Amino acid sequence: MSSLVIAFLLIFSVGAVWFLLHYYGNPVIEEPEGIAKVAGNCGDTMEIGLKIDDNIVTSAHSWTDGCSYSKLCVEAATMLARDKSITEVKKINMISIMELVGQLPETHLHCAQLAETTLQKSVEDYISKTVHEKKS
């Protein structure tokens, strides 16, 4: 086989493995209790969905159409939220996200801020649904 075919197969294999790991490691939650989709000034959009049981985030999914820094930040936000109470999740901010992600270039600090905003809006969505259910 030529080295070009080997290179193609190697790149395809890495891409397929990455897709499968991402797909199975970050499944979309059907009917999340809290969800938010936020577009930032930079043009990136993030989405976070939360599965909440007894006021504890039991599962979370994330999505972004942004750059690799956006992806790191939104995934960090969902990692930080898992297995936490709503009160604890409300305390997660861009600093906590940046501590998990590591050093971000100054030009991409807004990615952590957008991840924080998206996470907090998904919590607000859950709270508003919960309050609405209690009134009904």
N, C-alpha and C positions, 0 to 999 in steps of 0.2 A: 504494500500500500504506500501511496505517496504521503509525504509529510503533511501536505495540505489536507488530505482526507482525515488523517490522524488528528490534526489540529481542530478540524471541524467537529469531529466526534467528541473530542475532549471538551470543547466549548459547549456543545449541545448537552453533554452529560452533566456538566457543572450547572448549566441553566435549568435542566430538568430536576436535578436534586434540590437546587435552591427553591424552585417553584413548589415542589412537593413539601419540603420542610416548612415553607411559609404558609402554604395552604392548610396543612394539618396542624401547624403550631398556632395559627391565628384564624380559626374558623369564624365565619360570619354568624352572629347570634341571631336566631330567629326570634322575632318579637322581643327585642330588648326592653327592659324596664326604663332605661334612660339612654337617650341617643342624641347626638349633636353632630352637625356637619357645618364647619366654619371655613370660610374663605379668608385668607390673610391679605394684607396690602401687597404682599410680594407676588400674589397670584396663585400661591399654593392653597390647596383645600385639604382639610383633614376631617376624618370622621371617627368618632369613638362611640361604641355601643356597650352598654353595661348590663349584665345579668345580675340581679340583686335578689338575695333571699334573706329575709329576716334582717334587713338593713345592712347586710354585708355583701360586698361585690364578690360574687363567686366566679365570674368569668367576664372577660372584656375582649373586644375586638377593635382593631384599628385599621385605617386605610388612609392613604394620602396619594395625591397625584404629584407631589412635590419631589424635591431633590433627596439625596441620600441622608442629609442632615435632618430634613423633615421626617423621613421615615424613622430614623433613630430616635428622634424626640417623641413622636407619637407612640411608638412601641414602648419607649421607656415610661411614658405616662400610664399606659395600660398595665405594664408590669408593676409599677408602684401602686396602682389602684387595687389590684387583685388581692383578695383575702383581707381587705380593710373595711372598716365601718364607714358609713357615709360621712360621719364627723371627721374621721382620719383622712378620707379622700379630699374633703374640702380644704385641708391644710396643704395638699400637694401643690407646689408652685413651680415656676420656671427654674428656680435655684435647685430644688430637689431633682428635677428632671436633668439639669446640667450636671449635677453631682453623679448621677447614674451614667449619663452618656459620656462624660469626660469633657475635655477641652473642646469648645466650639470656636470656630473663627468668629471674630467680631461681626463679620458680615452675615452670620447665620444665627445670631442670638435670638432673632425674631422667631426662629423655628421652635425653640423651647417655649417662647411666650404663646405662640399659636397652639402648641400642644396643651399648655396649661388652660388656655381659654376654652379649647374644645372639650377637655375633660370636665371642667367646671360647668360648662353648658349642658353636658350630658347628665351631670348630677342635678342641675337645676330642672332639667326635663323630668327626671325621676321624681324629684320633690313635688313639682307641680302636678304630676299625675297622681301621686299619693294623696296630696291635699284634695284634689278634685274627687278622688274615689271616696275619701272620708266624708265629703260634703254630700255625696249622692246617697 
